[in-house]
Amino acid sequence: MSKEVYLHEVHKWALAPEAYPNFKLSEHTNDINLTLEEDFLIESTTSTTAAHILIKRFVENGTNFWFEDYLKSKNLVLTEKYSFLPTTEEAYQDIKYDNSEVFKVFINTLESLFNYGQIWNLSGLIEKKTLGELIFPFGEGVLIDEFAQSETQRTDISQWIIKFKQMSDVRQSQFFEIYNLLKRKGMIAELLFRSLEESNVDFIEEYSEDIVLGDIDDPEVIKMLQEQEIMEIEDEVPDLIKDDIKQRDLAGNQQDYLESRLQYVGDNQLITENRDAVMMKWEYKIMKLSADTLFSKTVPMKGFPTPNPDVVDVDDKIVNVLNIGFGMGIIDTYIQENIEELSIKYPNKEFKHYIVEAHPDVLQQMEKKGWFNKKNVVVLKGRWQDELMKLLDDNIFFNGIYYDTFSEHYKDMLELYDTIIGMIKYENGVFSFFNGLGSDCVFFYDIYKDLVKMDLFEKYGLKCDYKNMVVDTINEGTWDGITKNYFDCPVFYHPMITFNHDM
């Protein structure tokens, strides 16, 4: 038996704005974030918001058929018939979004929704997509030339590209305008949360009401949290639960990770004891590009612009490269291959390869494979937060620095920026990293791509360019036996960060 549902006024309007000419969004500010689940007053694993409905209507060129089909797929029926929903199989009158005035109203309305508190990053909604994925379901990266020329395109992506390029130039530009608005809201949210963290303000999401806490050591705060069963007293947590919590936190807590055991699965994987992937063989193509990048500003490298011969550092006869995080040693192997070739081409240059690694099991593997005995390799045992300061004290500067660690996050990278800014050679130094920021969702991945560029330029005056690479090495069996898929985007944004000499 179908479940009856009703539509909230905000959702009625979002489905057919032209049917509600007197609707005032400002009168519904407290209702903006109501989900379908809440509106329908039923148990449902799928929810949506007014912004989702509005964007979906735009993508579908105004038709409401998708909404009725969606309800049917969930075994839901509306409690009443709405005049703006089609009652026959005849085509519904589309809204012509190519009209500039109509689109202007649309984009301003979307902006207002966010200003009134619309959530920008909800996922698992209509079609199980974020707002951004409703616009570009595979991210904006698939529209680059490198992807169009790839022979390994997925059929669904190829079909979407063809459909998109058949749109008018006006409509294509409107898709990008919406997407840029959504990305901007994501960046603002990231900067806001970062500011709150820097101000030592904690948000407790589990609390039944919205509360903001300053000093977590406040006895009254602790008492209140315990009464609400948000904070449990440590002595009351069984050891088995403690161990389980610790195990689940390997990807998020560096100290737990460094104290855990790692396993090398042949030459294919490096995994934690709870089967989180630290590194995998599918990254080889990315690591080759990354290794070449580290030398690309100093000597000619295939696939990169030729360095300006007039732009050199005073100590350019010494070429230093640094990799932070050895893992499976993929990039370090490519770095060694580059050094062997370049040493023959440039016998007057001295090449030095530094590696920072903290995990005992990885260091043991490095010793087993003979990395400590290589003549041009210097291994620093420890966390980069400690070891890089030693290099700074010794006035060692680098032509290329690469960063790829496990159990660290973007806030750790922000700290890293503060350090490497004093270690990269000004004229021909380059910094790069394994760009997995937000890579479990193409929309979030696109947001972080822009956020990194902004952070590096605004604070340090650094320029971040991306070399786009089609990820054709991931297949259906790649993540078998792995706890979590850590990269789910068809295009990899490879960052190349240098000092901005144009300023």
N, C-alpha and C positions, 0 to 999 in steps of 0.2 A: 504494500500500500504506500502510495506517495505521501510525503510529508508536506503539509501546507506551510507556506512562508509568506511573509509580507515584506514590502520594500520600505525602507526608511526614506523620508522626504529628500534627503541629500542624494540617495541613490536613484530615486525617481528622476530628479533633475539631471543627474550625471548621464543617465541613459538617454534623455531627450531634452536638452536645454531649451530647444526652440518651443517645446510644449509648455514651458513655465517661464514666460517672459517677465513676470514680476518676482521671480525667485531672488532672494537676497542671501548670498552666501554668508554675510556677516551675522545673520541671525542664527546660524547653525554652527558657530565656532566650537561649541562643546560636543558636537556630534560628528565632527570631521573624521575622527579615527575609529568610529564604529565599524566593526567588521560585518561581513555577511553572517558569520556565525552568531554574532550578538543580535543583529537585526532580525534574523530568522527565528531566533529563540529555539534553536535546535542544536544537537551535537553534530559538528561537522569538522573535518580535518582541513577543509579548504575555506579560506576567507579572502575578502577583498576590501577595497576602499573606494571612495568616490573617485580618487585620482586614477585608480586602475580602470574603472568603468569608462571614465572620460578618455583616457589614452587608448583603450581598446576600441572605442567608437571611432576615434581618429584613424587608427591603423586599418580598421575595417571600412573606412570611408563613410561612416555614419550608420551602417546597418545595425539592426538590433537582433538579427537572427542568431548571432553567436551567443547572445545571452540566454535565449530560450533553449538552445541546444545544450548550453552549459547546465541549466537547471535540470533538464531531462537526464543528463548524464549522471547527476547526483540524486535522481529520483525525487525531485522537488517540484512542486506546483505552486503557482502564485494564488494567494487567497482571493484575489479579484483580478478582473481584466483591466488592463491599462490601455488607454486610447493610443498611446504612442508606441505600443508594441504591435507588430504585425499579427493579424489574425488569419491571413491566408498565405498561400505559397507565392503570391505575387511579390516581386521585388519591392523592397521598402525604398522610399524616396531618400537617396543619399544626400548628405550634406556636402556641398562642394568646398572642401577645405583649401582648394587652390585659390579661392577668393581671399585676398590679403586681409580684408577687414574682418572676415569671419575667423581667420587664423589668429589675428591679433587679439580678438576677444578670447579665443581658446587659450593662447599662451599666457595671457594675463590672468585668466581664471585659474590655470594650473599653478601659477606663481602664488596667487592668493591662497589656494589650498595649503601650500607649504607654509605660508606665513601664518595661517591659522592652526598649524600643528599637524598637517598631514605627514605621516611617517614615510620617509623616502626609501628605506632599505628593507621593507618587509619582503620575505620570500615565501615560496610555497603557496602562492595565491592562485588567481585565475591562470590556468594553464601551467601552474607551478612555476611561475616566472616572477622576477622582480619587475619594477616599473621600467627599468632600463631595458630589460630583455623583451618587453613588449614592443619596444621600438627597434632595437637591434638584437635579435635573439641569439646571434653568434658573436656579438661585440662589433665595434667599428673596425677592428683590425682586419676582418675578412674583406674589406673593400679596398685594401691596398693592392698595388700591382703585383707584389711578390706572391700574394695568395692567388690572384687570378691566373698567374702563370704556372702555378704548381700543378703537377700531374697527379697529386694524391688528394685532391679535394674530395670531401664527403659529398654524396649526392644531395643530401638535404641542404647543405650550405650552398652548393652550386645553384640549386633551383631557387633558393632565396635571393641570391645575388642577381640572377637573371630577372626575377620579378621586380626587384628594387630598381635595377637599371632601366627597366621599361617605364618607370614612373617619369613624370615631367620633372624638369630641373627644379621647378618651384617646389614641388612636393618633396623631392629629395632633400632640398635645403631645409624644409620644415621639419623633416625627421631629425636632421642634425641639430636644429635649433632646440627641439624638445630634449634630445639626448644631452646636449650641452647644459641645459637647465637642470636636468636630473643629476648630472655629474657635479655641477656646481653646488647643489644642495648637499651632496655626499661629502664634498670637500669641506664645506662649511661645518657640517656635523663633526667631521674628524678633527678639525681645528678647535671646535668648541670643547669636545671631550678632552683633547690634549690640554687645553687651557685649564679645565677643571681639575685634571690630574696634577698639573703643575701647582695648582692652588691647594692641593691636598684635600680635595672635596670628594667624598665617596658617595656613590649612588647605590642603594641597596634595592635591587630589582624585586627581590622575593617578598618584600614587605607589602602588606595588603593595601597600604596607602603610599602616596608619593612622599618620600622623605629625603632630605639632604643632610648628611652628617659631616661635621668638620673633624673633630678630634675623636678618633675611634677608641682612644684610651679613656675617654670620659666614663667614669663608673655608672652614671645615669644612662648613658647610651648603651653600654654593655648590658645593664640590667634590663633595659627595654627590649633589646634584641633577643635576649634569652627568654624573656616572657613571651615574645612573639614566635619563639622556636626558630629564629633565623640563625642565631649563633648557638651552637652546642658547646657545653663545657667539655674540654679536651679529655678529661679523665673518664668521661662517660662514654667515649667512643671506643668500641672494641678494637683490639689490635688488628683483627682481620679486615675491618672496614678501613682502618688507617692505611694498611698495606695496599688495599684496593684503590683508595684515593690516590696514594702515591704513584701506583702503577699507571693510572689513567692520566697523570699529570706530566708524564715524561716529555711530551711535546710542548708543554707550556711552562715548565719549571727547569731552568738550566742546572741547578744543583742536583735535582733528582735525576736528570739525564746523565750528568757526569758520574753519578754514583751507580748507575744502572749498568747492565751487561749488554753488549752489542754482539751481533752475529753477522759474519760475512757469508752470504749464500753464493758461493762460487764467485764469478765475476759479474753477477747480475744484480745483486742487492746488498745493501747494508741496512739492517733492521734492528730495532730495539727489542727488548724482551717481551713487549706486548704488541709486537708486529707493526709498529709505526715505521715507515720507510725514512731512513736518514738520507739515503741516496740510492739511485737506481740506474740501470744500464741505459734506459731510454734517453738519459740526459747527455749522451756522448756528443751528439751533434751540437748541442748548446755549448758544451764545454770546449769543443774545438774552436768555435767562434769566440768564446771568452778568452781562451789562451792567446789567440791571434790578436785580440783587441789590446792586450797588455803591451804589445810591442809596436802597435800600429802608428803611434804618434812619434816613434823614434826612427824606425826603418820601414822601407816599403813592405807591405804585407798584402797578399792576394785578397781582393774583395774590399780593400780600404783605399781611401784617397792617399796619394803619395804625400808624405810629410814635407813641409816646407823646409828646404835645406838651410835657409837663413834663420830658422827658428830652432835654436839649440840651447841647452843649458851649459854652463861652464864646465861641469863634470860629465859631459855627454859620453866620454870614453868608458864610463862605468854605467852599465845598464842593469838596474835593479828591478826585479818584479817580486811581488808579495802575494801569496794566497792565504787567506784566513779561513781555515776549515778544510782539512785534507779529505775526510770521508773515504771514498773509494780510490782517491788519487787520480781521478780521470783528468781533471784539468792540469794537475801537476805533471802527469805523463806527457800531455801535449806541450806544456811549457818546456819540458826537457827536450822534446823533439825539435821545438823551435830553436832552442839554444844551440843544439848540435849543428843545425843548418846555418844559423846566423853566425856562429863562431867561425865557420869556414869562409863565409862571405865577407865578414868584417873581423879579420884577425887582430886588428888594433883595438878592438873593443873588449872589455871584460864584462862577462854576464854573470849575474848572481841571482839565485833563486831562493827566496825566503818562504818558509811555511810556518804558520802558527796553528797548533792543534792542542786541544785540552783533554780529550777523552783518553783514558788509559788503554782501552782496548784498541783504539785506532793507533795510538803511539806504538803499541806492541806489534800491530800489523805493519806499520812503517819500518820498524826495526827488522822485522822478519823479511821484508821485501828489499832491504838494503838502502833505504832512503837516507839514513844517517851517515852513510859512507860515501855518498856522491860528492865529488870534489867541488861542485858549484852550488851545493844545497846547504842552507842553514836552517835547522829545525828548532823552533822555539816552543818549548813544552809549557803550555798553560793557556789561560784565557787571554783573548786579545786585549781585554781591558787592562791587563797587567803587562803583557809582553810588548805591546806597541810603544809604551812609554820608554822602554829600554832602548828601542830603536831611535826614538826621538832624542833621547839623552846622548846617543852616539852620533847624532847628526847624519843619519842615513836617510836618503831621500829616494823616491821610487818613480820609475818610468811608468809602472803599471801596478795597480792594487786591485785584488779581487776578493769578494766577501761572499761566503756561502756556509753558514753555520746552521745547526739544528737547535731547536728550543729557544730561539730568540725571535723577537718581533720588531715591528717598525719603530717602536720607541727606542729599541736598542740601536737601530740604525741611525736614529737621530743623534744618539750619543757618539756613534762611530764617526759621523760627519765631522763633529767637533775635533776629532783626533786626526783623521786622515787629511784634513785641510792643510795641516802643517807638515805632511809627509810626501805629498805629491809634488813632483817637479813642476814648477810654474809654467815653463814654456812648452814642454812636451810630455807632461804626465797625464795619465788617464786612470779613472777609477770605474769599476763595474761590479755587478753583483748578480747572483742568481735571482731573477725577478719573479718571485712567487707571491708577491703581495696581492692578496685578494683573489688568487688564481683559481679558487674553487667556484667562481662565478664571473662570467665575462664582463658584466656590468661593474662589479667591484674592481676588477682588474684594470678596466679603463679609467676608473676614478683614481686609483693609486698611481697610474702612469702619469696623470696630470699633477697629482699632489706632490710626487717626488720632484718633478720639474720645478714646481713653485717653491718648495722648501729649499732646494739647492740654490736657486737663483735669489730668492728674497733674503736669505740669511747669509749666504756665502759668496754670491756673485758667480756661482758655478753654472755652467751650461750643460744640460742633459739632453742628448740626442738619443733616439732609439733606432736600432737596426732591427727590422721586423723579420721574424723567421717562422715559416710554416712548421707546425709541430706534426710531423708525419711519422713519428716513431712510437706513438702510443696506439695500442690496439685494444680489443675487448679483453684480452687476458692480462694486460699490463698490471692491473691492480688486484689480481687474484691473490688471496691470502694476506693482503695488506689492510690494516685497520681503516685507513682513510686515504681517499684519493686527494693528493695535494696539488694537482695541476689539472684543470679541466677546461682549457682554452685552446682553440685551434691555431692561434697565433701567439708566439712568444715575443715579448717586447724586451729586446736586449739593450740595456742602458750603457751609454758611453759618456762619462762625465769628465769634463775638463774645465780649466779656468777659461772664463769668457774674455778672450782677447779683443773682442769688438767693443767692449765697454769703454 
